[in-house]
Amino acid sequence: MKENTMLKRLFDIAGATAGLVATAPIMVGCAAAVGMTMGRPIFFRQTRPGKGGEPFELVKFRTMRPPREGEHRIGNDEGRITTVGYILRSTSLDELPTLWNVLRGELSLVGPRPLLMRYLDRYTPHQARRHEVRPGVTGLAQVSGRNALSWEEKFDLDVWYVDNRSMWLDVVILAKTVKKVLIRDGISSDDHPTAPEFMGTRARSPESDLPRRSA
C-alpha cells in the first residue's frame, strides 16, 4: 500500500520537531566542538537533489577541514576528516541538522538519501526513479548495509522503497536506524571513510535493474 502523503508529512513534522527538542543539548555540544577544533563555519551546506531532482540546500555539521594549498577538494576525504569530524560521522551526529530540512519540507525522515547533483545524469532510468519521492534522513539502503553496499545495490533498495513505501515500513526503518547508529554498523565501506564516488552504471542487463532484496 502506498503511503498517505499528508499523514507522512505530519509524521515528519512531529518526528523532526521531537528530534530537535530532544537533541538540542547534543547539537549545542557538537557545534561547540566543531567551532573549537575547526572554526567557522559550523555547518556544512551543499546543494543536493530533492524530489524530482529539484535542488535544495542540505545542512549538516561540518566534519572536514578545508583543502590545503594544492590539495584537491574531491577524492581526499580521508585526509581531511578531523578527529571531531570522524566522531560526528561514526555516530551520525553530523546528521542532526538535517532535521531542519525535514521541517522545511525538503527531506522526509525516511526516503532515498539525497546524493550529489552531479550524479543526476549518471543514473540509469531505473535508478533515477529514486527521485520520485522526497529524499530522507535515513532509508532502506542505510539500514541494509549503508556504505558496505555497492551503489547498484543501494539504488535497487531505493527503488524498492519507492514501490513499496508505507507508514509501517517507515517506522521499521527508523527503528532499525536507531539500532544501526547505536552499534555503529555499516558506517563506512572497507576502504573509504565514506562511499566512493558513483561514476555511473554501464553494461547492465535488463535483469540487473530488478530489485535484488526485499525488506
ABEGO torsion letter per residue (X at the ends): XBBBAAAAAAAAAAAAAAAAAAAAAAAAAAAAAAAAAAEOBABBBBBBBBBGGBBBBBBBBBABBBBBBGBBABGAAAAABBAAAAAAAAAGAAAAAAAAAAAAGABBABEBBBBBAAAAAABBAAAAAAAABBBBABBAAAAAGEAABBAAAAAAAAAAAAAABBAAAAAAAAAAAAAAAAAGBGABBAABABBBBBAEBBGBBAAAABBABBX
